[in-house]
């Protein structure tokens, strides 16, 4: 079942806001067997909204829209949809009650703009939005469905999960879509593709392959559209198995989860704890680890040692080594890892020290030079990397690589 | 001058990758006077790519495309564009040399797939891509321009900044677009809009207003399209000035920059230093502060004290207070802030302790309860917040709010 997404808002087109709604919807709907065939972002104008809707409805039966439903004058989606569906705006008591409940305690009086949110087109099904003041609207015409949702991600997600997907599944038959993603590290895309060229020939026609490269990592995705789940699962399983003799050393996981989640799940399962000692990553490893609910079971804490004196005083790095080798060096990063493990009292630790850039590089240690160490019952292991010139990318790769180093070490020791 | 963006890749439509390229391009091009009127994301199929190109070219004169230029079989953009422009693929020595330079030391031999990247349509201008192996291609037909760039953000950004914008500016006359964004905190959108209703009436017709709400914050954006810069700047300046008597207490800044950047710039200017003591934010404040180049001038480091024992031992929080009031309490967060300032030897500090969720809440302290403290020459100031149920949002709002608290305190004390 094909569908399209339309996101509305000038802020998307001038780049003041990144459209994360579409990707999230794509993920959720795809899992449920719906194919998103196009995503369109348009300006807050009557013409742009109507034209994009005309075009989408000429191609598919389901259109999901987000944005432009706020109480202010620049938001015109509701009025535009009312016109589009030959409908007029009428007062809806349920929506009004919801607005009142949500604003209780936050504002003195419900004002005209808030009251205006309770006006809805008379030719749509209004769907309850308990997490926001804008209504969710479900239109039907000539057997096709158009749903308009608020652009605020939390409100859109609540509507999609609790209302839209259940209603769509009740109405439409869907094919099964099975994805399997293998994470592969430290191999350039073209090299990997060459090594896999014979393997690619063995992929059955109903399964498609995609390479999704990002810095240091390639996600290899197999997708089957099928009515026979068990055959597809089996075929995919065999394909993945046959990857190991070819590139097994570079395979990191068979799940499309970020490394901080995989590492966290492993630590939780083994009942182990972890600490961080972060210089160039500045707290990013701590942030990623704690972005996962329940991480307090394995993450005890960390020391962000940006300044050398902090490395010395809080992590016990030897002052002479700092002077002799510099902060971005093997002795220092190893002492940082051992220090964090000891000071924070954990089973494992990850430490980073590098030159994220854009300044601070030298001929000997150019921007992108990063030392990473992990410590644990296996002792301390460290490795030097040369990432590149871009600060954000260096921070991300340093964090990911530190966690990959520990994850692989633990995977090997548990084998 | 209107243009459209087309981003290509199944990964965008199934949500495995968020399209951040479009927003970035929108920002850069808009600054240069180009209006992005539509963004379209399509699948890696010949039909989808050609159809989206037909449609875009029926509306505008410039189309920028990203994605689908990798060396693997699932990437078909180059061949599709060659067909579309009645062109054939020919070997290009410059592109080949660039591929060799980039892969030197990373691979043993240049393989067939890499060699294939040097095949380019004969009816396009090939633009050098010194940061990646895929070529950038500039097509012209019937006076219209289509540019195809790699989807890897670093490569696309390099091409847009160094090649595409200069070439477009040379070719097209552009209107001036002036944006001014005012950041407003802690006021619901509808309340703000009501308070500003008379003010809105005073906005000249050639200036448009938009409300961009996000949790806890509203960005108020004024946009002028003009040929008379000085008049527009003056009109906008007066409009912003006249905001202060109405909502001055809630205005946080007149620049569309994230708070960590504004805070960092202020600390740098004043020659002051900062440290963090993070519990519920888990390193996110440290990460945000250090995401800015040159932050080592003011950021010395932080302690991520996820576990209570770490709060006690490393930050000097009193054990009795932890037992008596709990970790999420005023005495504890104030001691964390004072401890971080002392232990890390800085002028200022920010501390957070809260229940990010989804678990860990109680009737007295539900999920979303967060205590935040700032410390400095003004002593210690703390505040309790009730953010909501969503973990990610709670972490982001806690980090932002802590930095806003310090920024406002410093702004006031410097007045």
HADDOCK unambig.tbl for C-alpha pairs under 7 A between the chains (distance, minus, plus):
assign (segid A and resid 12 and name CA) (segid B and resid 23 and name CA) 6.37 0.50 0.50
assign (segid A and resid 13 and name CA) (segid B and resid 23 and name CA) 6.54 0.50 0.50
assign (segid A and resid 13 and name CA) (segid B and resid 26 and name CA) 5.58 0.50 0.50
assign (segid A and resid 13 and name CA) (segid B and resid 36 and name CA) 5.72 0.50 0.50
assign (segid A and resid 13 and name CA) (segid B and resid 37 and name CA) 6.73 0.50 0.50
assign (segid A and resid 13 and name CA) (segid B and resid 38 and name CA) 6.85 0.50 0.50
assign (segid A and resid 14 and name CA) (segid B and resid 23 and name CA) 6.61 0.50 0.50
assign (segid A and resid 14 and name CA) (segid B and resid 26 and name CA) 4.48 0.50 0.50
assign (segid A and resid 14 and name CA) (segid B and resid 27 and name CA) 5.03 0.50 0.50
assign (segid A and resid 14 and name CA) (segid B and resid 30 and name CA) 6.05 0.50 0.50
assign (segid A and resid 14 and name CA) (segid B and resid 36 and name CA) 6.80 0.50 0.50
assign (segid A and resid 15 and name CA) (segid B and resid 23 and name CA) 3.72 0.50 0.50
assign (segid A and resid 15 and name CA) (segid B and resid 24 and name CA) 5.72 0.50 0.50
assign (segid A and resid 15 and name CA) (segid B and resid 26 and name CA) 4.82 0.50 0.50
assign (segid A and resid 15 and name CA) (segid B and resid 27 and name CA) 4.67 0.50 0.50
assign (segid A and resid 16 and name CA) (segid B and resid 23 and name CA) 6.98 0.50 0.50
assign (segid A and resid 16 and name CA) (segid B and resid 27 and name CA) 6.89 0.50 0.50
assign (segid A and resid 17 and name CA) (segid B and resid 23 and name CA) 6.84 0.50 0.50
assign (segid A and resid 18 and name CA) (segid B and resid 20 and name CA) 6.12 0.50 0.50
assign (segid A and resid 18 and name CA) (segid B and resid 23 and name CA) 5.50 0.50 0.50
assign (segid A and resid 20 and name CA) (segid B and resid 18 and name CA) 6.11 0.50 0.50
assign (segid A and resid 23 and name CA) (segid B and resid 12 and name CA) 6.38 0.50 0.50
assign (segid A and resid 23 and name CA) (segid B and resid 13 and name CA) 6.56 0.50 0.50
assign (segid A and resid 23 and name CA) (segid B and resid 14 and name CA) 6.63 0.50 0.50
assign (segid A and resid 23 and name CA) (segid B and resid 15 and name CA) 3.72 0.50 0.50
assign (segid A and resid 23 and name CA) (segid B and resid 16 and name CA) 7.00 0.50 0.50
assign (segid A and resid 23 and name CA) (segid B and resid 17 and name CA) 6.85 0.50 0.50
assign (segid A and resid 23 and name CA) (segid B and resid 18 and name CA) 5.51 0.50 0.50
assign (segid A and resid 24 and name CA) (segid B and resid 15 and name CA) 5.71 0.50 0.50
assign (segid A and resid 26 and name CA) (segid B and resid 13 and name CA) 5.59 0.50 0.50
assign (segid A and resid 26 and name CA) (segid B and resid 14 and name CA) 4.46 0.50 0.50
assign (segid A and resid 26 and name CA) (segid B and resid 15 and name CA) 4.78 0.50 0.50
assign (segid A and resid 27 and name CA) (segid B and resid 14 and name CA) 5.04 0.50 0.50
assign (segid A and resid 27 and name CA) (segid B and resid 15 and name CA) 4.69 0.50 0.50
assign (segid A and resid 27 and name CA) (segid B and resid 16 and name CA) 6.90 0.50 0.50
assign (segid A and resid 30 and name CA) (segid B and resid 14 and name CA) 6.05 0.50 0.50
assign (segid A and resid 36 and name CA) (segid B and resid 13 and name CA) 5.73 0.50 0.50
assign (segid A and resid 36 and name CA) (segid B and resid 14 and name CA) 6.78 0.50 0.50
assign (segid A and resid 37 and name CA) (segid B and resid 13 and name CA) 6.73 0.50 0.50
assign (segid A and resid 37 and name CA) (segid B and resid 42 and name CA) 6.45 0.50 0.50
assign (segid A and resid 37 and name CA) (segid B and resid 43 and name CA) 6.40 0.50 0.50
assign (segid A and resid 38 and name CA) (segid B and resid 13 and name CA) 6.85 0.50 0.50
assign (segid A and resid 38 and name CA) (segid B and resid 41 and name CA) 5.66 0.50 0.50
assign (segid A and resid 38 and name CA) (segid B and resid 42 and name CA) 5.05 0.50 0.50
assign (segid A and resid 39 and name CA) (segid B and resid 40 and name CA) 5.67 0.50 0.50
assign (segid A and resid 39 and name CA) (segid B and resid 41 and name CA) 4.99 0.50 0.50
assign (segid A and resid 39 and name CA) (segid B and resid 42 and name CA) 6.85 0.50 0.50
assign (segid A and resid 40 and name CA) (segid B and resid 39 and name CA) 5.67 0.50 0.50
assign (segid A and resid 40 and name CA) (segid B and resid 40 and name CA) 4.54 0.50 0.50
assign (segid A and resid 40 and name CA) (segid B and resid 41 and name CA) 6.46 0.50 0.50
assign (segid A and resid 41 and name CA) (segid B and resid 38 and name CA) 5.68 0.50 0.50
assign (segid A and resid 41 and name CA) (segid B and resid 39 and name CA) 5.00 0.50 0.50
assign (segid A and resid 41 and name CA) (segid B and resid 40 and name CA) 6.45 0.50 0.50
assign (segid A and resid 42 and name CA) (segid B and resid 37 and name CA) 6.46 0.50 0.50
assign (segid A and resid 42 and name CA) (segid B and resid 38 and name CA) 5.05 0.50 0.50
assign (segid A and resid 42 and name CA) (segid B and resid 39 and name CA) 6.85 0.50 0.50
assign (segid A and resid 43 and name CA) (segid B and resid 37 and name CA) 6.41 0.50 0.50
assign (segid A and resid 71 and name CA) (segid B and resid 190 and name CA) 5.94 0.50 0.50
assign (segid A and resid 72 and name CA) (segid B and resid 190 and name CA) 6.88 0.50 0.50
assign (segid A and resid 72 and name CA) (segid B and resid 193 and name CA) 6.34 0.50 0.50
assign (segid A and resid 74 and name CA) (segid B and resid 210 and name CA) 5.78 0.50 0.50
assign (segid A and resid 113 and name CA) (segid B and resid 190 and name CA) 5.94 0.50 0.50
assign (segid A and resid 114 and name CA) (segid B and resid 190 and name CA) 6.14 0.50 0.50
assign (segid A and resid 190 and name CA) (segid B and resid 71 and name CA) 5.96 0.50 0.50
assign (segid A and resid 190 and name CA) (segid B and resid 72 and name CA) 6.90 0.50 0.50
assign (segid A and resid 190 and name CA) (segid B and resid 113 and name CA) 5.94 0.50 0.50
assign (segid A and resid 190 and name CA) (segid B and resid 114 and name CA) 6.14 0.50 0.50
assign (segid A and resid 193 and name CA) (segid B and resid 72 and name CA) 6.34 0.50 0.50
assign (segid A and resid 210 and name CA) (segid B and resid 74 and name CA) 5.79 0.50 0.50
assign (segid A and resid 282 and name CA) (segid B and resid 286 and name CA) 5.53 0.50 0.50
assign (segid A and resid 282 and name CA) (segid B and resid 287 and name CA) 5.03 0.50 0.50
assign (segid A and resid 282 and name CA) (segid B and resid 290 and name CA) 5.70 0.50 0.50
assign (segid A and resid 283 and name CA) (segid B and resid 283 and name CA) 4.29 0.50 0.50
assign (segid A and resid 283 and name CA) (segid B and resid 284 and name CA) 6.21 0.50 0.50
assign (segid A and resid 283 and name CA) (segid B and resid 286 and name CA) 5.10 0.50 0.50
assign (segid A and resid 283 and name CA) (segid B and resid 287 and name CA) 4.78 0.50 0.50
assign (segid A and resid 284 and name CA) (segid B and resid 283 and name CA) 6.21 0.50 0.50
assign (segid A and resid 284 and name CA) (segid B and resid 284 and name CA) 6.47 0.50 0.50
assign (segid A and resid 284 and name CA) (segid B and resid 287 and name CA) 5.04 0.50 0.50
assign (segid A and resid 286 and name CA) (segid B and resid 282 and name CA) 5.52 0.50 0.50
assign (segid A and resid 286 and name CA) (segid B and resid 283 and name CA) 5.08 0.50 0.50
assign (segid A and resid 287 and name CA) (segid B and resid 282 and name CA) 5.02 0.50 0.50
assign (segid A and resid 287 and name CA) (segid B and resid 283 and name CA) 4.77 0.50 0.50
assign (segid A and resid 287 and name CA) (segid B and resid 284 and name CA) 5.03 0.50 0.50
assign (segid A and resid 290 and name CA) (segid B and resid 282 and name CA) 5.69 0.50 0.50
assign (segid A and resid 291 and name CA) (segid B and resid 392 and name CA) 6.84 0.50 0.50
assign (segid A and resid 293 and name CA) (segid B and resid 357 and name CA) 6.88 0.50 0.50
assign (segid A and resid 293 and name CA) (segid B and resid 358 and name CA) 6.70 0.50 0.50
assign (segid A and resid 296 and name CA) (segid B and resid 306 and name CA) 6.74 0.50 0.50
assign (segid A and resid 300 and name CA) (segid B and resid 306 and name CA) 5.34 0.50 0.50
assign (segid A and resid 300 and name CA) (segid B and resid 307 and name CA) 5.00 0.50 0.50
assign (segid A and resid 301 and name CA) (segid B and resid 304 and name CA) 4.85 0.50 0.50
assign (segid A and resid 301 and name CA) (segid B and resid 305 and name CA) 4.93 0.50 0.50
assign (segid A and resid 301 and name CA) (segid B and resid 306 and name CA) 4.93 0.50 0.50
assign (segid A and resid 301 and name CA) (segid B and resid 307 and name CA) 6.47 0.50 0.50
assign (segid A and resid 302 and name CA) (segid B and resid 303 and name CA) 5.94 0.50 0.50
assign (segid A and resid 302 and name CA) (segid B and resid 304 and name CA) 4.75 0.50 0.50
assign (segid A and resid 302 and name CA) (segid B and resid 305 and name CA) 6.81 0.50 0.50
assign (segid A and resid 303 and name CA) (segid B and resid 302 and name CA) 5.95 0.50 0.50
assign (segid A and resid 303 and name CA) (segid B and resid 303 and name CA) 4.70 0.50 0.50
assign (segid A and resid 303 and name CA) (segid B and resid 304 and name CA) 6.02 0.50 0.50
assign (segid A and resid 304 and name CA) (segid B and resid 301 and name CA) 4.83 0.50 0.50
assign (segid A and resid 304 and name CA) (segid B and resid 302 and name CA) 4.75 0.50 0.50
assign (segid A and resid 304 and name CA) (segid B and resid 303 and name CA) 6.01 0.50 0.50
assign (segid A and resid 305 and name CA) (segid B and resid 301 and name CA) 4.93 0.50 0.50
assign (segid A and resid 305 and name CA) (segid B and resid 302 and name CA) 6.82 0.50 0.50
assign (segid A and resid 306 and name CA) (segid B and resid 296 and name CA) 6.73 0.50 0.50
assign (segid A and resid 306 and name CA) (segid B and resid 300 and name CA) 5.33 0.50 0.50
assign (segid A and resid 306 and name CA) (segid B and resid 301 and name CA) 4.91 0.50 0.50
assign (segid A and resid 307 and name CA) (segid B and resid 300 and name CA) 5.00 0.50 0.50
assign (segid A and resid 307 and name CA) (segid B and resid 301 and name CA) 6.47 0.50 0.50
assign (segid A and resid 310 and name CA) (segid B and resid 344 and name CA) 6.88 0.50 0.50
assign (segid A and resid 344 and name CA) (segid B and resid 310 and name CA) 6.90 0.50 0.50
assign (segid A and resid 357 and name CA) (segid B and resid 293 and name CA) 6.89 0.50 0.50
assign (segid A and resid 358 and name CA) (segid B and resid 293 and name CA) 6.71 0.50 0.50
assign (segid A and resid 392 and name CA) (segid B and resid 291 and name CA) 6.82 0.50 0.50
